[in-house]
Amino acid sequence: MSDQETQFDGLSSLVRLTGSSVPARAKFVGETVLGCTLSSVVFGLVCGQMGASLAYKGVGPLVPYLVGSWVGYTMGIVGQWYRV
């Protein structure tokens, strides 16, 4: 994958079909927000499901979801930082 290609090339082609152009900064911000949100939700749901399944000392799924979501968001931000 070259430096110009990103994981959101399909979205870029849809924007090009409309005839409008997206500035590079707006594209970067959109990729960052979308990527971090996606990693946060996915990691939080996995941790919440594990918390509900394991039922560790009556904690339930909420606390593991919150911790997993926080860790997932942090991983997304750090991943985006290293991609730049």
Helices and strands as residue ranges (DSSP letters): H 9-18, H 24-54, G 56-58, H 62-83
